[in-house]
Amino acid sequence: MVQDHVALGEIELCGELIIAASAAQGPLSLESIDKVLKVAEVCTESTVGSRARRS
């Protein structure tokens, strides 16, 4: 059985957004969405990595 890990990751993120949206009192803020998708963690890691490569 072949698994598409990218597609599975995207499905997992969609599920996390659905759970967060269903628990929210109103529309999710951009900050809430970023937190659910762990955008800050990815940006921080890529920023740190790019700084290390420049040095």
CHARMM-style PDB file with segment names, atoms N, HN, CA, C and O in Angstrom:
ATOM      1  N   MET     1       0.847  -1.185   0.000  1.00  0.00      PROA
ATOM      2  CA  MET     1       0.000   0.000   0.000  1.00  0.00      PROA
ATOM      3  C   MET     1       0.891   1.246   0.000  1.00  0.00      PROA
ATOM      4  O   MET     1       1.788   1.377   0.833  1.00  0.00      PROA
ATOM      5  N   VAL     2       0.639   2.139  -0.924  1.00  0.00      PROA
ATOM      6  HN  VAL     2      -0.090   2.032  -1.600  1.00  0.00      PROA
ATOM      7  CA  VAL     2       1.412   3.369  -1.041  1.00  0.00      PROA
ATOM      8  C   VAL     2       0.708   4.462  -0.245  1.00  0.00      PROA
ATOM      9  O   VAL     2      -0.511   4.614  -0.321  1.00  0.00      PROA
ATOM     10  N   GLN     3       1.492   5.223   0.522  1.00  0.00      PROA
ATOM     11  HN  GLN     3       2.482   5.099   0.584  1.00  0.00      PROA
ATOM     12  CA  GLN     3       0.926   6.327   1.280  1.00  0.00      PROA
ATOM     13  C   GLN     3       1.526   7.632   0.803  1.00  0.00      PROA
ATOM     14  O   GLN     3       2.734   7.734   0.591  1.00  0.00      PROA
ATOM     15  N   ASP     4       0.683   8.617   0.638  1.00  0.00      PROA
ATOM     16  HN  ASP     4      -0.298   8.534   0.811  1.00  0.00      PROA
ATOM     17  CA  ASP     4       1.117   9.957   0.263  1.00  0.00      PROA
ATOM     18  C   ASP     4       1.226  10.768   1.550  1.00  0.00      PROA
ATOM     19  O   ASP     4       0.222  11.257   2.069  1.00  0.00      PROA
ATOM     20  N   HSD     5       2.444  10.909   2.061  1.00  0.00      PROA
ATOM     21  HN  HSD     5       3.260  10.512   1.640  1.00  0.00      PROA
ATOM     22  CA  HSD     5       2.652  11.552   3.352  1.00  0.00      PROA
ATOM     23  C   HSD     5       2.267  13.031   3.327  1.00  0.00      PROA
ATOM     24  O   HSD     5       1.816  13.565   4.340  1.00  0.00      PROA
ATOM     25  N   VAL     6       2.438  13.690   2.199  1.00  0.00      PROA
ATOM     26  HN  VAL     6       2.804  13.256   1.376  1.00  0.00      PROA
ATOM     27  CA  VAL     6       2.051  15.099   2.089  1.00  0.00      PROA
ATOM     28  C   VAL     6       0.536  15.219   2.205  1.00  0.00      PROA
ATOM     29  O   VAL     6       0.029  16.066   2.942  1.00  0.00      PROA
ATOM     30  N   ALA     7      -0.176  14.379   1.485  1.00  0.00      PROA
ATOM     31  HN  ALA     7       0.235  13.692   0.887  1.00  0.00      PROA
ATOM     32  CA  ALA     7      -1.638  14.417   1.542  1.00  0.00      PROA
ATOM     33  C   ALA     7      -2.138  14.080   2.944  1.00  0.00      PROA
ATOM     34  O   ALA     7      -3.076  14.711   3.432  1.00  0.00      PROA
ATOM     35  N   LEU     8      -1.531  13.103   3.590  1.00  0.00      PROA
ATOM     36  HN  LEU     8      -0.770  12.590   3.194  1.00  0.00      PROA
ATOM     37  CA  LEU     8      -1.932  12.754   4.951  1.00  0.00      PROA
ATOM     38  C   LEU     8      -1.692  13.917   5.911  1.00  0.00      PROA
ATOM     39  O   LEU     8      -2.506  14.161   6.801  1.00  0.00      PROA
ATOM     40  N   GLY     9      -0.594  14.630   5.741  1.00  0.00      PROA
ATOM     41  HN  GLY     9       0.068  14.432   5.018  1.00  0.00      PROA
ATOM     42  CA  GLY     9      -0.310  15.801   6.569  1.00  0.00      PROA
ATOM     43  C   GLY     9      -1.326  16.903   6.355  1.00  0.00      PROA
ATOM     44  O   GLY     9      -1.768  17.544   7.309  1.00  0.00      PROA
ATOM     45  N   GLU    10      -1.702  17.125   5.092  1.00  0.00      PROA
ATOM     46  HN  GLU    10      -1.343  16.604   4.317  1.00  0.00      PROA
ATOM     47  CA  GLU    10      -2.696  18.149   4.781  1.00  0.00      PROA
ATOM     48  C   GLU    10      -4.053  17.782   5.374  1.00  0.00      PROA
ATOM     49  O   GLU    10      -4.756  18.653   5.887  1.00  0.00      PROA
ATOM     50  N   ILE    11      -4.422  16.531   5.312  1.00  0.00      PROA
ATOM     51  HN  ILE    11      -3.850  15.824   4.895  1.00  0.00      PROA
ATOM     52  CA  ILE    11      -5.687  16.075   5.890  1.00  0.00      PROA
ATOM     53  C   ILE    11      -5.677  16.278   7.399  1.00  0.00      PROA
ATOM     54  O   ILE    11      -6.676  16.697   7.985  1.00  0.00      PROA
ATOM     55  N   GLU    12      -4.547  15.980   8.020  1.00  0.00      PROA
ATOM     56  HN  GLU    12      -3.736  15.640   7.544  1.00  0.00      PROA
ATOM     57  CA  GLU    12      -4.427  16.167   9.471  1.00  0.00      PROA
ATOM     58  C   GLU    12      -4.577  17.647   9.842  1.00  0.00      PROA
ATOM     59  O   GLU    12      -5.258  17.976  10.813  1.00  0.00      PROA
ATOM     60  N   LEU    13      -3.943  18.538   9.073  1.00  0.00      PROA
ATOM     61  HN  LEU    13      -3.389  18.271   8.285  1.00  0.00      PROA
ATOM     62  CA  LEU    13      -4.064  19.972   9.346  1.00  0.00      PROA
ATOM     63  C   LEU    13      -5.496  20.463   9.151  1.00  0.00      PROA
ATOM     64  O   LEU    13      -5.986  21.280   9.931  1.00  0.00      PROA
ATOM     65  N   CYS    14      -6.164  19.969   8.119  1.00  0.00      PROA
ATOM     66  HN  CYS    14      -5.766  19.305   7.485  1.00  0.00      PROA
ATOM     67  CA  CYS    14      -7.568  20.339   7.899  1.00  0.00      PROA
ATOM     68  C   CYS    14      -8.433  19.893   9.077  1.00  0.00      PROA
ATOM     69  O   CYS    14      -9.317  20.621   9.527  1.00  0.00      PROA
ATOM     70  N   GLY    15      -8.163  18.699   9.559  1.00  0.00      PROA
ATOM     71  HN  GLY    15      -7.445  18.108   9.193  1.00  0.00      PROA
ATOM     72  CA  GLY    15      -8.896  18.191  10.720  1.00  0.00      PROA
ATOM     73  C   GLY    15      -8.674  19.062  11.939  1.00  0.00      PROA
ATOM     74  O   GLY    15      -9.616  19.343  12.681  1.00  0.00      PROA
ATOM     75  N   GLU    16      -7.428  19.497  12.158  1.00  0.00      PROA
ATOM     76  HN  GLU    16      -6.663  19.269  11.555  1.00  0.00      PROA
ATOM     77  CA  GLU    16      -7.120  20.376  13.291  1.00  0.00      PROA
ATOM     78  C   GLU    16      -7.862  21.704  13.158  1.00  0.00      PROA
ATOM     79  O   GLU    16      -8.368  22.232  14.147  1.00  0.00      PROA
ATOM     80  N   LEU    17      -7.930  22.246  11.938  1.00  0.00      PROA
ATOM     81  HN  LEU    17      -7.519  21.817  11.134  1.00  0.00      PROA
ATOM     82  CA  LEU    17      -8.671  23.488  11.727  1.00  0.00      PROA
ATOM     83  C   LEU    17     -10.163  23.308  11.973  1.00  0.00      PROA
ATOM     84  O   LEU    17     -10.809  24.184  12.548  1.00  0.00      PROA
ATOM     85  N   ILE    18     -10.705  22.190  11.544  1.00  0.00      PROA
ATOM     86  HN  ILE    18     -10.180  21.479  11.077  1.00  0.00      PROA
ATOM     87  CA  ILE    18     -12.133  21.917  11.756  1.00  0.00      PROA
ATOM     88  C   ILE    18     -12.435  21.820  13.248  1.00  0.00      PROA
ATOM     89  O   ILE    18     -13.436  22.360  13.718  1.00  0.00      PROA
ATOM     90  N   ILE    19     -11.574  21.137  13.988  1.00  0.00      PROA
ATOM     91  HN  ILE    19     -10.760  20.699  13.606  1.00  0.00      PROA
ATOM     92  CA  ILE    19     -11.762  21.008  15.434  1.00  0.00      PROA
ATOM     93  C   ILE    19     -11.690  22.381  16.103  1.00  0.00      PROA
ATOM     94  O   ILE    19     -12.525  22.708  16.947  1.00  0.00      PROA
ATOM     95  N   ALA    20     -10.698  23.178  15.726  1.00  0.00      PROA
ATOM     96  HN  ALA    20     -10.020  22.912  15.040  1.00  0.00      PROA
ATOM     97  CA  ALA    20     -10.550  24.511  16.311  1.00  0.00      PROA
ATOM     98  C   ALA    20     -11.748  25.394  15.974  1.00  0.00      PROA
ATOM     99  O   ALA    20     -12.241  26.127  16.832  1.00  0.00      PROA
ATOM    100  N   ALA    21     -12.213  25.328  14.737  1.00  0.00      PROA
ATOM    101  HN  ALA    21     -11.813  24.732  14.040  1.00  0.00      PROA
ATOM    102  CA  ALA    21     -13.353  26.148  14.320  1.00  0.00      PROA
ATOM    103  C   ALA    21     -14.632  25.730  15.041  1.00  0.00      PROA
ATOM    104  O   ALA    21     -15.447  26.578  15.403  1.00  0.00      PROA
ATOM    105  N   SER    22     -14.807  24.440  15.247  1.00  0.00      PROA
ATOM    106  HN  SER    22     -14.145  23.751  14.952  1.00  0.00      PROA
ATOM    107  CA  SER    22     -16.025  23.985  15.920  1.00  0.00      PROA
ATOM    108  C   SER    22     -16.020  24.343  17.399  1.00  0.00      PROA
ATOM    109  O   SER    22     -17.085  24.477  18.002  1.00  0.00      PROA
ATOM    110  N   ALA    23     -14.838  24.499  17.994  1.00  0.00      PROA
ATOM    111  HN  ALA    23     -13.973  24.390  17.503  1.00  0.00      PROA
ATOM    112  CA  ALA    23     -14.735  24.856  19.407  1.00  0.00      PROA
ATOM    113  C   ALA    23     -14.773  26.371  19.635  1.00  0.00      PROA
ATOM    114  O   ALA    23     -14.967  26.820  20.765  1.00  0.00      PROA
ATOM    115  N   ALA    24     -14.589  27.151  18.580  1.00  0.00      PROA
ATOM    116  HN  ALA    24     -14.431  26.786  17.663  1.00  0.00      PROA
ATOM    117  CA  ALA    24     -14.518  28.610  18.709  1.00  0.00      PROA
ATOM    118  C   ALA    24     -15.905  29.219  18.862  1.00  0.00      PROA
ATOM    119  O   ALA    24     -16.904  28.671  18.395  1.00  0.00      PROA
ATOM    120  N   GLN    25     -15.934  30.361  19.526  1.00  0.00      PROA
ATOM    121  HN  GLN    25     -15.123  30.806  19.904  1.00  0.00      PROA
ATOM    122  CA  GLN    25     -17.182  31.108  19.711  1.00  0.00      PROA
ATOM    123  C   GLN    25     -17.592  31.858  18.440  1.00  0.00      PROA
ATOM    124  O   GLN    25     -18.770  32.148  18.236  1.00  0.00      PROA
ATOM    125  N   GLY    26     -16.616  32.166  17.594  1.00  0.00      PROA
ATOM    126  HN  GLY    26     -15.658  31.931  17.759  1.00  0.00      PROA
ATOM    127  CA  GLY    26     -16.863  32.900  16.355  1.00  0.00      PROA
ATOM    128  C   GLY    26     -15.817  32.506  15.338  1.00  0.00      PROA
ATOM    129  O   GLY    26     -15.186  31.456  15.459  1.00  0.00      PROA
ATOM    130  N   PRO    27     -15.634  33.344  14.338  1.00  0.00      PROA
ATOM    131  CA  PRO    27     -14.609  33.041  13.330  1.00  0.00      PROA
ATOM    132  C   PRO    27     -13.210  32.989  13.968  1.00  0.00      PROA
ATOM    133  O   PRO    27     -12.919  33.730  14.907  1.00  0.00      PROA
ATOM    134  N   LEU    28     -12.369  32.123  13.453  1.00  0.00      PROA
ATOM    135  HN  LEU    28     -12.605  31.522  12.690  1.00  0.00      PROA
ATOM    136  CA  LEU    28     -11.000  32.038  13.952  1.00  0.00      PROA
ATOM    137  C   LEU    28     -10.204  33.250  13.474  1.00  0.00      PROA
ATOM    138  O   LEU    28     -10.317  33.664  12.320  1.00  0.00      PROA
ATOM    139  N   SER    29      -9.410  33.806  14.364  1.00  0.00      PROA
ATOM    140  HN  SER    29      -9.319  33.470  15.301  1.00  0.00      PROA
ATOM    141  CA  SER    29      -8.525  34.907  13.983  1.00  0.00      PROA
ATOM    142  C   SER    29      -7.335  34.331  13.218  1.00  0.00      PROA
ATOM    143  O   SER    29      -7.071  33.129  13.264  1.00  0.00      PROA
ATOM    144  N   LEU    30      -6.629  35.202  12.522  1.00  0.00      PROA
ATOM    145  HN  LEU    30      -6.843  36.178  12.484  1.00  0.00      PROA
ATOM    146  CA  LEU    30      -5.438  34.746  11.811  1.00  0.00      PROA
ATOM    147  C   LEU    30      -4.416  34.179  12.787  1.00  0.00      PROA
ATOM    148  O   LEU    30      -3.728  33.210  12.467  1.00  0.00      PROA
ATOM    149  N   GLU    31      -4.310  34.772  13.972  1.00  0.00      PROA
ATOM    150  HN  GLU    31      -4.869  35.560  14.231  1.00  0.00      PROA
ATOM    151  CA  GLU    31      -3.388  34.255  14.990  1.00  0.00      PROA
ATOM    152  C   GLU    31      -3.785  32.847  15.425  1.00  0.00      PROA
ATOM    153  O   GLU    31      -2.925  31.986  15.611  1.00  0.00      PROA
ATOM    154  N   SER    32      -5.091  32.613  15.588  1.00  0.00      PROA
ATOM    155  HN  SER    32      -5.790  33.313  15.437  1.00  0.00      PROA
ATOM    156  CA  SER    32      -5.574  31.286  15.981  1.00  0.00      PROA
ATOM    157  C   SER    32      -5.265  30.259  14.903  1.00  0.00      PROA
ATOM    158  O   SER    32      -4.837  29.143  15.198  1.00  0.00      PROA
ATOM    159  N   ILE    33      -5.483  30.642  13.661  1.00  0.00      PROA
ATOM    160  HN  ILE    33      -5.830  31.548  13.422  1.00  0.00      PROA
ATOM    161  CA  ILE    33      -5.209  29.729  12.546  1.00  0.00      PROA
ATOM    162  C   ILE    33      -3.722  29.411  12.483  1.00  0.00      PROA
ATOM    163  O   ILE    33      -3.336  28.256  12.306  1.00  0.00      PROA
ATOM    164  N   ASP    34      -2.878  30.448  12.631  1.00  0.00      PROA
ATOM    165  HN  ASP    34      -3.192  31.386  12.775  1.00  0.00      PROA
ATOM    166  CA  ASP    34      -1.434  30.225  12.626  1.00  0.00      PROA
ATOM    167  C   ASP    34      -1.016  29.288  13.754  1.00  0.00      PROA
ATOM    168  O   ASP    34      -0.147  28.434  13.578  1.00  0.00      PROA
ATOM    169  N   LYS    35      -1.647  29.461  14.915  1.00  0.00      PROA
ATOM    170  HN  LYS    35      -2.352  30.155  15.057  1.00  0.00      PROA
ATOM    171  CA  LYS    35      -1.311  28.601  16.057  1.00  0.00      PROA
ATOM    172  C   LYS    35      -1.705  27.153  15.777  1.00  0.00      PROA
ATOM    173  O   LYS    35      -0.936  26.236  16.064  1.00  0.00      PROA
ATOM    174  N   VAL    36      -2.888  26.941  15.224  1.00  0.00      PROA
ATOM    175  HN  VAL    36      -3.513  27.686  14.990  1.00  0.00      PROA
ATOM    176  CA  VAL    36      -3.350  25.587  14.898  1.00  0.00      PROA
ATOM    177  C   VAL    36      -2.433  24.949  13.859  1.00  0.00      PROA
ATOM    178  O   VAL    36      -2.093  23.770  13.966  1.00  0.00      PROA
ATOM    179  N   LEU    37      -2.033  25.727  12.855  1.00  0.00      PROA
ATOM    180  HN  LEU    37      -2.309  26.684  12.769  1.00  0.00      PROA
ATOM    181  CA  LEU    37      -1.182  25.210  11.784  1.00  0.00      PROA
ATOM    182  C   LEU    37       0.295  25.223  12.138  1.00  0.00      PROA
ATOM    183  O   LEU    37       1.131  24.766  11.359  1.00  0.00      PROA
ATOM    184  N   LYS    38       0.614  25.751  13.319  1.00  0.00      PROA
ATOM    185  HN  LYS    38      -0.066  26.123  13.952  1.00  0.00      PROA
ATOM    186  CA  LYS    38       1.998  25.831  13.810  1.00  0.00      PROA
ATOM    187  C   LYS    38       2.882  26.612  12.841  1.00  0.00      PROA
ATOM    188  O   LYS    38       4.029  26.244  12.587  1.00  0.00      PROA
ATOM    189  N   VAL    39       2.325  27.698  12.306  1.00  0.00      PROA
ATOM    190  HN  VAL    39       1.393  27.997  12.513  1.00  0.00      PROA
ATOM    191  CA  VAL    39       3.050  28.520  11.341  1.00  0.00      PROA
ATOM    192  C   VAL    39       4.244  29.195  11.995  1.00  0.00      PROA
ATOM    193  O   VAL    39       5.315  29.259  11.393  1.00  0.00      PROA
ATOM    194  N   ALA    40       4.087  29.697  13.206  1.00  0.00      PROA
ATOM    195  HN  ALA    40       3.216  29.644  13.696  1.00  0.00      PROA
ATOM    196  CA  ALA    40       5.183  30.397  13.885  1.00  0.00      PROA
ATOM    197  C   ALA    40       6.366  29.468  14.092  1.00  0.00      PROA
ATOM    198  O   ALA    40       7.513  29.885  13.934  1.00  0.00      PROA
ATOM    199  N   GLU    41       6.104  28.214  14.443  1.00  0.00      PROA
ATOM    200  HN  GLU    41       5.171  27.875  14.571  1.00  0.00      PROA
ATOM    201  CA  GLU    41       7.186  27.249  14.655  1.00  0.00      PROA
ATOM    202  C   GLU    41       7.955  27.002  13.368  1.00  0.00      PROA
ATOM    203  O   GLU    41       9.184  26.939  13.384  1.00  0.00      PROA
ATOM    204  N   VAL    42       7.259  26.866  12.275  1.00  0.00      PROA
ATOM    205  HN  VAL    42       6.260  26.918  12.263  1.00  0.00      PROA
ATOM    206  CA  VAL    42       7.898  26.610  10.985  1.00  0.00      PROA
ATOM    207  C   VAL    42       8.711  27.826  10.569  1.00  0.00      PROA
ATOM    208  O   VAL    42       9.847  27.684  10.115  1.00  0.00      PROA
ATOM    209  N   CYS    43       8.141  29.030  10.718  1.00  0.00      PROA
ATOM    210  HN  CYS    43       7.219  29.145  11.087  1.00  0.00      PROA
ATOM    211  CA  CYS    43       8.855  30.249  10.347  1.00  0.00      PROA
ATOM    212  C   CYS    43      10.105  30.405  11.195  1.00  0.00      PROA
ATOM    213  O   CYS    43      11.164  30.759  10.677  1.00  0.00      PROA
ATOM    214  N   THR    44       9.999  30.147  12.479  1.00  0.00      PROA
ATOM    215  HN  THR    44       9.139  29.859  12.900  1.00  0.00      PROA
ATOM    216  CA  THR    44      11.142  30.279  13.367  1.00  0.00      PROA
ATOM    217  C   THR    44      12.232  29.295  12.984  1.00  0.00      PROA
ATOM    218  O   THR    44      13.408  29.658  12.932  1.00  0.00      PROA
ATOM    219  N   GLU    45      11.855  28.059  12.715  1.00  0.00      PROA
ATOM    220  HN  GLU    45      10.900  27.765  12.757  1.00  0.00      PROA
ATOM    221  CA  GLU    45      12.831  27.043  12.348  1.00  0.00      PROA
ATOM    222  C   GLU    45      13.508  27.387  11.026  1.00  0.00      PROA
ATOM    223  O   GLU    45      14.724  27.243  10.901  1.00  0.00      PROA
ATOM    224  N   SER    46      12.741  27.838  10.043  1.00  0.00      PROA
ATOM    225  HN  SER    46      11.753  27.955  10.144  1.00  0.00      PROA
ATOM    226  CA  SER    46      13.337  28.161   8.755  1.00  0.00      PROA
ATOM    227  C   SER    46      14.197  29.412   8.849  1.00  0.00      PROA
ATOM    228  O   SER    46      15.212  29.520   8.161  1.00  0.00      PROA
ATOM    229  N   THR    47      13.802  30.358   9.694  1.00  0.00      PROA
ATOM    230  HN  THR    47      12.978  30.271  10.254  1.00  0.00      PROA
ATOM    231  CA  THR    47      14.597  31.567   9.892  1.00  0.00      PROA
ATOM    232  C   THR    47      15.920  31.222  10.550  1.00  0.00      PROA
ATOM    233  O   THR    47      16.972  31.710  10.137  1.00  0.00      PROA
ATOM    234  N   VAL    48      15.870  30.389  11.565  1.00  0.00      PROA
ATOM    235  HN  VAL    48      15.015  29.992  11.901  1.00  0.00      PROA
ATOM    236  CA  VAL    48      17.083  29.969  12.250  1.00  0.00      PROA
ATOM    237  C   VAL    48      17.995  29.216  11.283  1.00  0.00      PROA
ATOM    238  O   VAL    48      19.206  29.437  11.270  1.00  0.00      PROA
ATOM    239  N   GLY    49      17.421  28.337  10.482  1.00  0.00      PROA
ATOM    240  HN  GLY    49      16.438  28.157  10.492  1.00  0.00      PROA
ATOM    241  CA  GLY    49      18.207  27.575   9.523  1.00  0.00      PROA
ATOM    242  C   GLY    49      18.858  28.453   8.478  1.00  0.00      PROA
ATOM    243  O   GLY    49      20.006  28.220   8.099  1.00  0.00      PROA
ATOM    244  N   SER    50      18.132  29.470   8.002  1.00  0.00      PROA
ATOM    245  HN  SER    50      17.199  29.659   8.310  1.00  0.00      PROA
ATOM    246  CA  SER    50      18.704  30.333   6.981  1.00  0.00      PROA
ATOM    247  C   SER    50      19.792  31.222   7.565  1.00  0.00      PROA
ATOM    248  O   SER    50      20.752  31.560   6.874  1.00  0.00      PROA
ATOM    249  N   ARG    51      19.653  31.601   8.821  1.00  0.00      PROA
ATOM    250  HN  ARG    51      18.873  31.327   9.383  1.00  0.00      PROA
ATOM    251  CA  ARG    51      20.701  32.399   9.464  1.00  0.00      PROA
ATOM    252  C   ARG    51      21.968  31.561   9.632  1.00  0.00      PROA
ATOM    253  O   ARG    51      23.080  32.056   9.449  1.00  0.00      PROA
ATOM    254  N   ALA    52      21.788  30.308   9.975  1.00  0.00      PROA
ATOM    255  HN  ALA    52      20.885  29.906  10.123  1.00  0.00      PROA
ATOM    256  CA  ALA    52      22.953  29.427  10.171  1.00  0.00      PROA
ATOM    257  C   ALA    52      23.696  29.229   8.847  1.00  0.00      PROA
ATOM    258  O   ALA    52      24.925  29.167   8.826  1.00  0.00      PROA
ATOM    259  N   ARG    53      22.949  29.131   7.747  1.00  0.00      PROA
ATOM    260  HN  ARG    53      21.950  29.182   7.764  1.00  0.00      PROA
ATOM    261  CA  ARG    53      23.577  28.928   6.442  1.00  0.00      PROA
ATOM    262  C   ARG    53      24.342  30.161   5.996  1.00  0.00      PROA
ATOM    263  O   ARG    53      25.352  30.045   5.301  1.00  0.00      PROA
ATOM    264  N   ARG    54      23.870  31.355   6.392  1.00  0.00      PROA
ATOM    265  HN  ARG    54      23.050  31.449   6.956  1.00  0.00      PROA
ATOM    266  CA  ARG    54      24.539  32.590   5.990  1.00  0.00      PROA
ATOM    267  C   ARG    54      25.861  32.780   6.709  1.00  0.00      PROA
ATOM    268  O   ARG    54      26.778  33.413   6.186  1.00  0.00      PROA
ATOM    269  N   SER    55      25.953  32.231   7.906  1.00  0.00      PROA
ATOM    270  HN  SER    55      25.208  31.717   8.330  1.00  0.00      PROA
ATOM    271  CA  SER    55      27.160  32.443   8.721  1.00  0.00      PROA
ATOM    272  C   SER    55      28.338  31.679   8.195  1.00  0.00      PROA
ATOM    273  OT1 SER    55      29.426  31.751   8.767  1.00  0.00      PROA
TER     274      SER     55
END
